[in-house]
Amino acid sequence: MNALDEFYAKQEEPVKSCLLALRTMILLQDTHLTAARKYGMPFFCYKGKMCCYLWIDKKLGQPYLGIVEGKHMHHPLLKQEQRARMKPITFDPGKDLPVKAITQILQDMLRLYHEGIIKTK
């Protein structure tokens, strides 16, 4: 088992299932998206450029999807917090994921790369 698979395998339910569902949703958005482990967490890259990641909020114990260039995006579920660049969306692993909202956020994120707002390589 590689380090990336180990990250998911060691999570407890229902966080594990939530993270795996998010991974699948992310990778289905575009054929140029790839998964990698960077900084000890699952990152997703668009044409080699880091665009989003999955992590677990230490205080709440809830999984979240972080958008690397979130400062360019405006969606009510994305939170600025104390970050200059990234914006996360946190999920309650005991509830259904807001699939439409996640898909919209991911498509908006990809649009930044497709339109050249964020340069790849």
Sequence and secondary structure as in RCSB ss.txt:
>XXXX:A:sequence
MNALDEFYAKQEEPVKSCLLALRTMILLQDTHLTAARKYGMPFFCYKGKMCCYLWIDKKLGQPYLGIVEGKHMHH
PLLKQEQRARMKPITFDPGKDLPVKAITQILQDMLRLYHEGIIKTK
>XXXX:A:secstr
  HHHHHHHTS TTHHHHHHHHHHHHHTS TTEEEEEETTEEEEEETTEEEEEEEE TTT  EEEEETTGGG   
TT   TT SS EEEE  TTS   HHHHHHHHHHHHHHHHTTSS   
